[in-house]
Amino acid sequence: MAIAWTRQRSIWHDPKWGWISLPPGLRTRRLGLGALPKRQLGNFQRILKRNPGHVLIWLLNGVRAVPHEMLLEAKNMVDASDLEKAAMAAALRPLGEYVSSIGMDRPLADYRKDEVLTLVEVVISAYQDHMAKADPNDIPF
């Protein structure tokens, strides 16, 4: 099952829930027809046949068909090893220091391109530094 995030704010009407506003960056997961209960399978097969650009996601405690372009996907995500998790955690302090230096009250959407590139550089450098200092026996490759 692929993890997906919404690309932009989306609003649509659902007969059961009324108007739904889906914020950007909402984490969800994609589903295939094989994951559906038999009682829902026929309905979603018809929906997907009528709307070939739609995909199935898990949302609001149920399956929804939404346009594919509404989602950003991360395919083949694997669980991070303990070493990778430690490297991610080690990147938090430099990340926090950088964000506080440019203003923590600003949303990420307001960052300039050079600020975003520096943020990425800070995180990647901290991650790589932690991995470089790791015991060679702990590295899984």
C-alpha positions as CSV (number, residue, x, y, z in Angstrom):
1,M,0.0,0.0,0.0
2,A,1.5,3.3,-1.0
3,I,1.5,6.2,1.3
4,A,0.2,9.4,-0.3
5,W,-0.1,13.1,0.7
6,T,-2.6,15.5,-0.8
7,R,-1.1,18.0,-3.2
8,Q,-3.4,21.0,-2.6
9,R,-6.5,21.9,-0.7
10,S,-9.5,20.1,-2.2
11,I,-13.2,20.5,-1.5
12,W,-15.9,18.1,-2.6
13,H,-19.3,17.0,-1.5
14,D,-20.0,13.6,0.0
15,P,-23.6,12.6,0.6
16,K,-22.8,11.0,3.9
17,W,-20.4,13.6,5.3
18,G,-21.5,16.8,3.5
19,W,-18.8,19.2,2.2
20,I,-15.3,17.9,2.8
21,S,-12.3,20.1,2.8
22,L,-9.0,18.2,2.4
23,P,-6.0,20.2,3.5
24,P,-2.7,20.0,1.6
25,G,-0.2,17.6,3.1
26,L,-2.8,15.3,4.6
27,R,-1.3,11.8,4.9
28,T,-3.4,9.0,3.6
29,R,-2.9,5.7,1.9
30,R,-3.8,4.4,-1.5
31,L,-5.8,1.2,-1.9
32,G,-6.4,-1.3,-4.6
33,L,-9.7,-2.9,-5.5
34,G,-8.5,-6.1,-3.8
35,A,-8.6,-4.3,-0.4
36,L,-12.3,-3.6,-0.7
37,P,-15.1,-5.6,0.9
38,K,-17.2,-7.4,-1.7
39,R,-20.2,-5.2,-1.0
40,Q,-18.2,-2.1,-2.1
41,L,-16.3,-3.6,-4.9
42,G,-18.9,-3.2,-7.6
43,N,-19.6,0.4,-6.8
44,F,-15.9,1.4,-6.9
45,Q,-15.3,-0.6,-10.1
46,R,-18.1,1.5,-11.8
47,I,-16.7,4.7,-10.3
48,L,-13.1,4.0,-11.6
49,K,-14.5,2.9,-15.0
50,R,-16.3,6.2,-15.4
51,N,-13.3,8.2,-14.0
52,P,-10.1,6.5,-15.2
53,G,-8.0,9.3,-13.6
54,H,-9.3,8.5,-10.1
55,V,-7.6,6.4,-7.4
56,L,-8.9,4.9,-4.2
57,I,-7.7,6.3,-0.8
58,W,-8.6,5.7,2.8
59,L,-10.2,8.8,4.2
60,L,-12.7,9.7,6.9
61,N,-12.9,6.0,8.0
62,G,-13.8,4.9,4.6
63,V,-12.7,4.5,1.0
64,R,-12.9,7.4,-1.4
65,A,-12.3,7.8,-5.1
66,V,-10.3,11.0,-5.8
67,P,-8.5,12.4,-8.9
68,H,-4.9,11.0,-9.1
69,E,-3.5,14.5,-9.6
70,M,-4.7,15.4,-6.1
71,L,-2.1,13.2,-4.5
72,L,1.7,13.2,-4.1
73,E,2.9,9.7,-3.6
74,A,5.8,8.0,-1.9
75,K,6.1,4.5,-3.4
76,N,8.0,1.6,-1.9
77,M,8.5,3.3,1.4
78,V,10.5,1.0,3.8
79,D,10.8,1.2,7.5
80,A,13.9,3.1,8.6
81,S,16.6,1.1,10.5
82,D,17.5,2.1,14.0
83,L,20.7,3.8,12.6
84,E,18.6,5.8,10.1
85,K,16.1,6.8,12.7
86,A,19.0,8.0,14.9
87,A,20.5,10.0,12.0
88,M,17.0,11.6,11.4
89,A,16.8,12.5,15.1
90,A,20.4,14.0,14.9
91,A,19.2,16.3,12.1
92,L,16.5,17.9,14.3
93,R,18.8,20.1,16.3
94,P,20.5,21.7,13.3
95,L,17.2,22.0,11.6
96,G,15.7,23.8,14.6
97,E,18.7,26.1,14.9
98,Y,18.4,27.1,11.2
99,V,14.6,27.6,11.3
100,S,14.9,29.8,14.5
101,S,17.6,31.8,12.7
102,I,15.3,32.8,9.9
103,G,12.1,33.1,12.0
104,M,10.0,30.3,13.4
105,D,6.8,32.3,12.9
106,R,7.0,32.0,9.1
107,P,5.2,29.2,7.4
108,L,7.3,27.0,5.1
109,A,5.4,28.3,2.1
110,D,6.8,31.8,2.8
111,Y,10.4,30.7,2.6
112,R,12.5,31.9,-0.3
113,K,14.1,29.4,-2.6
114,D,17.6,30.0,-1.1
115,E,16.2,29.5,2.4
116,V,14.6,26.2,1.4
117,L,17.8,25.0,-0.3
118,T,19.8,25.9,2.8
119,L,17.2,24.0,5.0
120,V,17.6,20.9,2.8
121,E,21.4,21.2,3.0
122,V,21.4,21.5,6.8
123,V,19.2,18.4,7.2
124,I,21.1,16.3,4.7
125,S,24.5,17.4,6.1
126,A,23.5,16.5,9.7
127,Y,22.0,13.2,8.5
128,Q,25.2,12.3,6.6
129,D,27.5,13.4,9.4
130,H,25.7,11.1,11.8
131,M,25.9,8.2,9.3
132,A,29.6,8.8,8.7
133,K,30.3,8.7,12.5
134,A,28.5,5.4,12.9
135,D,30.2,2.1,13.6
136,P,30.9,0.4,10.3
137,N,29.3,-2.8,11.7
138,D,26.0,-1.0,12.1
139,I,25.7,0.1,8.5
140,P,23.5,-2.4,6.6
141,F,25.2,-2.2,3.2
